[in-house]
């Protein structure tokens, strides 16, 4: 630092390598097949365009259709806009780079752990508004919103370089049920348990009128353009490293106090570096007043992950949500930003009280492992224990985050996944 004060001969550089950056709207192949059960394919076929997908977002327009005699106020739940889709895929040169199933659950788990209180206002366009519950998002039955691609894809969050001389495609699979995206504020004498009200609720639907992928297109000066052309002519491959998100689900946990879940067996290349675990009851996402992204504490007392024979964390939690004793669970959540983003200090999105109310989210750091080349497969198992039996229709979710490197050759168009 002292040397920078004394370097009075430091040259002044007045150069803008990027001459222009503007958003370009890319449209799906079919502008009408964008509703329930449809597959929405949005291509970028112009290989000459230099694009920056990490700063792109999905723009959505639509309308809410409900019975005229239904008095209750209906709006999107927390993070409900992305719940309109049950799968998102991203491709480069027709090769799948990342696939996220149930992006509403995946992005909620990741978002609650990654975001800070300062991010709240930036996320309101994506229906991330736990303060006002998105009550102003739908106006006169219509709405507009946008979902940052980095909110749902690890590739967009981690790889912040431009892509050159390649085609891209974003594939969105529309969900067949819109009720998981909505929340209800009852008015009058309406009660959701009433059969008549339930019949009306089942007729509610979200009709999308426009879906676009808005991607920054970059124009550079002649010097940078020459550098990019030399990279293409060199026929060298470009490495794109990112952290892949994979959601694993255990539906209908047995109604016991302790359970062991064999999550998956994977290759050594895709061994988990971080786990985010949460529990969700079925009745908290279907036709109730609760948010579809509200998870359940389930009277948890301990959670432990096993990667082969190594356990994480080393010691048991021995907590009790029923007795408001969950200090170490919250500490693990608060430390997530430190080891995931390598920050000196963390600014967790949720206070300790809100953590119990909206979560909890059990964050397990398993990034420090013995990279034994002799081990070809990795077995991931999770054990969880509660003070009481798990209730019926309770599902466990584990967001498994692991490293992934893809290589693409801008000259030949070849794409490889390591």
N, C-alpha and C positions, 0 to 999 in steps of 0.2 A: 504493500500500500504506500509506504514512504517513497519508494522509487517512482511510483506513478506521479507523485507530486513534483518530483525534481526533473522529470523528463520533459524539459521545455522545448526540445527539438523534435518532439514526436510529430510525424507528418500528419497533415490534415487531408482526409479523403472525402471528397464530395462526389459520391457515385451512388446511383440507384440502380442496382442490377435488375430489379423488377420494375419495368416501365408502367405496367398496367395489370390490375387484378380485378376481375369482375365476376359476378355470379351469372352462370348460364343455367337456364332451366331445361332439364332433360325430361322428356315425356315418355310414358309407357307405350308399348306397342299398340295397346288398345285403350282408349280413353273411357270406354264404357264398361269393360270387364274389371271393375275395381271394387266390387262389393262382396258380400258374404261368400266365402269359399273360393273366390277367384285368385289366380296367381298373377301378380302384377310384375311384369318384367320391364325394367327401365335401363336401356342400354346407352353407353357412350361409345359410338362407333368411329368417331373422328380420331384417328391415331396421331394426327399432327397436333392436336390440342395438348398443352401441358396443363395438367389438372392437379388440384390439391384436395384429395378426398377427405383428408383429416378435418378440414374446415367446412365440409359440406353438410347439408341437412335435408330431411324429407319434409316437404311442404304439403299440407293437407287442408282441403276445404270440404265441408260436408254439412249435413243437416240432421236434426233429431226429429224422428217421426214418432208421435205417441198419440193415444186416444184423447179426443177432446175433453172427455168427461173424467180424465185422470187428473186430479188436482195437485198431486205431489210434485214438488220441484225436482227435476232430474238434471244431473250434470255429470261430468267426468269425475271419476275418483282420482286419487293421487296417482300420478303416472299412468292414467287410464288411456291416454291417446295411443300409446304403443301397444296396449292390450287389444287394439283392433286387429293386430296381426299375431299369428301363432308361430311364425317362423320367418327369419330374415337370412338371406344368403348374399354373399358378395363374391364376385368372380373377376379375375383378370385373364384376358385371352381365353375365355370359356373354361378356365380351371377354377374350381371352388377354393377360395382362400379362407373363408370363415363362414360358419353356419351357427346361428343362435336360435335354439328352440325356446318357445315361451319367452320372448324378449321382454314382456312385461314383468315377469318374475325375476329374470336375470338382471335387468337394468335396475329394478328396485333394490335387490340385494347389493349390487355393486354401488349404486348411487348413494344409498344411505351410509355406506362406509367411506365413499370417496369424496363426496361433496362437503363443502364447508358452509357455514351460515351465510357467507358472502355470495355464494352461488345461487341463492334462492331466487332473486329477481331475474337472473339470466335464464332460469328454467321454467318460468311461468308459461311460455309459449308451448312447452311440452307437457302441460297440465301437472306440473310439479309445484303444487301450491297447498301445503298443509296448513297454512295460516288462515286462508279464506275458503278453503275446500273447493276451489274452482267454481264458486257460485256465480261468477261473472263471465265464465268462459263461453257459455252458450247464450247468445243474445237473439231473441225472437226466433228461436228454433234453428239458428245457423251458427257455425263456428269456423274459425281458421286456427291453424297451429303449425308448429314446425318442430321436428325432432332432430337434434344434432346427431350425426352418424356416430360420433365418439361416445354418445350416450348409450348406444346399443352394441357397438362393435369394438373389440379390443384392438383390431388393426387400425381403425381410425383414431383411437385414443393414443396409441403408442408410436405409430409410424407417421411422422409429420413432414415427410419429404414429398416433392412432386412426383408424379408418374409420367413417364415419357414413352411415346411410340407404342402404346398398348390400348387395347379395347377393354372396357369395363362393363359390368352389368350388376345391377342391384335387383334382387328378387324378393318380393314381399308376398307372403301367403296370408290372405285375409282370413280372420277367424270366422267360424260358423256361428258364433254366439256373441252378441254385442253386450249382453248384460254384465259380463265380467269387467267391462270398461266403465260402468256407470255406478253412481251412488244416488240415493233417494233421500229427500228431505220431506217427510210426511206433512200433509196439511189436512185440515178438516178432521173427519172421523175415519180417514183411511188408515188401515193397518195391513202391513204386508202379509201377515198370516191369514188374512181373509181370502177366501177362494176367489171371490169376484175381483178383488184387487190384483191377485196373482195372475188371473186370466188376462187382465188389461196389461199388466207389466210384461207378460210374455209376447205381446204384440209390438212392443217398443223395438225400434231398430235405428241404426245409424246408417245413413245413406251418404256415401262419399261422392262428391261431384268433381273433385280434382285431386290428383296425386302427382307431385313432381319431385324430381331430385335436383336440388339447386347446388351446383358444384362450382367452386372458384376456378376460373380459367386464368392462367398466368401468361403474361407476355413479357419477355426479358429483352435486355439490350443486346446489341450485336456480339459483344464479347461473351456474354453468358450463353447466347444461342450457339456460338461456335464451340464452346465447351461441351454443351449437351450433344451437339452433332458428333463431336469426337468420341464421346462416350458410346454413342450408338455405333459408329464406324469401328470402334475397337472390338466389337462383338463380345464384350465382357458381360458377365451376369451381374445383376444388382441384388444385393441381399436386403431383405425387408424383415426385420426382427420385430416381433410383437408378442403380447401375452394373450393367448386364446382363452375365451370363456366357454365353459361347457357346463350346462345345467343338468344335474342328475336328480331324479325324483323317486321317492319311495312312497307310493300312494297307500292310504289306509294302513297306518301303523297298527300292529296288534295292540289290543287293549291290555297292555302289561306295563309295569314300571320300568323295566330295563329291556333294551333291545340292541342287537348287533346287526348292522346293515353292511353287507358286502357291496360297496358302491360300484367298483369296476376293476377290471384288469387292463393295464395299458402297457405300452412299450416304455423302455427306459428314456426315450427321447421326450415323451409327453408326461413325465412324472410331475405331479402337482407341486406347485410352489406356494400356493395360498388356497385356503378353503374358507368359504363363507356359508354357514349353516343356519337354516331357519325352519320354522314349523308353521303350517297354515291349515286352519280348519276349513272344511268345505263350506260351511254355512256362513263364513265370513267373506265369501266372494260370489254368492248367488242370491240375489233378490233380498238383501238385507240393508240396513242403514249403515253398516260398517263399510269402510273402504276396502276395495278389493286388494289393496296392498298392505292391509293391516295383518301382521303376523301374530302368533300366539306364543306366550311364554311356556305353556304346558307344564307348569310346576317343575321346570328343569332344575336338576341339582348337579349334573356332571355331563360333559361331552368330551370324548377323546377320539382322536384319529390314529389309525395304524397304517403306516406305509411299510409293507412287508412286516418286519418284526419291530420296527422303531415306532415309538409312541409319541404323539404330539397332543398337548403339551406334556412335559415330563411328569409334572405333578397333577393330581386331581383338583378339580375346581372346588367341590364340596360346598356349593352355594345353595341358596333357597330363595326363589322368586316369591314364594308364598309368604316368606318372612321378610321380604325386602332386603335380602342379603345376596347381592349379585355384583359385588365390587370387582372381582377378578374377571367376570364376564364383560363388564363394561370397560375395564382397563384394556383387555384384549381388543375390544372394538375401537377404543380411543387411540391405540397404538398402530392401527392398521395403516394410516397415512404415513407413518414414519418409515416402516419397512417397505411399503409398496411403492411410495413415491420418493423415498430417501429424503424426507424432510426432517429438519432438526426439531421442529415443533409441530404438533398436530392441532387441527381445529375441527374436531368432530362435529358433524351436522346435528346430531341429537344430543340433548342434555341427558343426564342419567335418568331423570323422570320420564322423558319422552322415549328413551331407549327401551324402557320396560313397556310403555304404552303402545308404541308402534312396532317394536321388535319382539324379542331380542334377536340380534344378529351375532352369531358366534364366529369370531374371526380366529383362524388358526394359521400361524406362520410356520410353514414347513419348507422355507426356501433354503435353509442350511442342511444339506444332506451329504452323505458319502456317495460321490459319483463313482461307484464301483463299475468298471467296464464289464465285469463278469456277470453282472445282473442284467438279464435281458428283458424281464417282465417285472412290472410293479403291481402289487395288489393293494388296493385302497379299501380300508374297512373303517367304519365309524360306529362307536358305541355311545349310546346316550341313555341317561337315567333320569327319572323324574320322581318327585315325592309321592305322586298319585299315579294311577293308571292313565295312560293316554286315552283321550276321548275318541269316540267313533268318528270316522271320516276325517282323521288328521293325517296330513301328508308331511313328509320331511323333504327339504330341498337342500342340495349342496351345490354351490357354484364353485366348480373346480377351475382354477386358473393355472395354466402351464405355459411354458415358453414354446414359441413356434417361429421358425425361420422359413420364409419362402424366397425363392430366387427366380427372377425373370430376366430374360435376355431381350432387350429392346430391339436388337437387330433381327433375331430369328423368331421372336415371339414365344419361345419356349418358357414354360413356367414349371418349376419343381418345388415340391414341398418336402422339407427335411423332417 
